[in-house]
Amino acid sequence: MVFRPGEPPAEVATAGNDRCIIPIKPGNLDAWLNPNHGDLAASYAILEDRPRPYYAPRVDKAA
């Protein structure tokens, strides 16, 4: 089974990207790094319980 988090945020898609990192809340790190292999739903819940940051576009100047 492959987890695909869905569409990227609008600002990421507008920049032409179809993928985005999946940030994990600090409080979920231990559970993510030491999963209960018998509880796949808990791992999916961690992926769904993620912060939704805004990615500001930036254009670099040519050197």
Helices and strands as residue ranges (DSSP letters): H 10-14, G 26-28, H 29-33, H 40-48
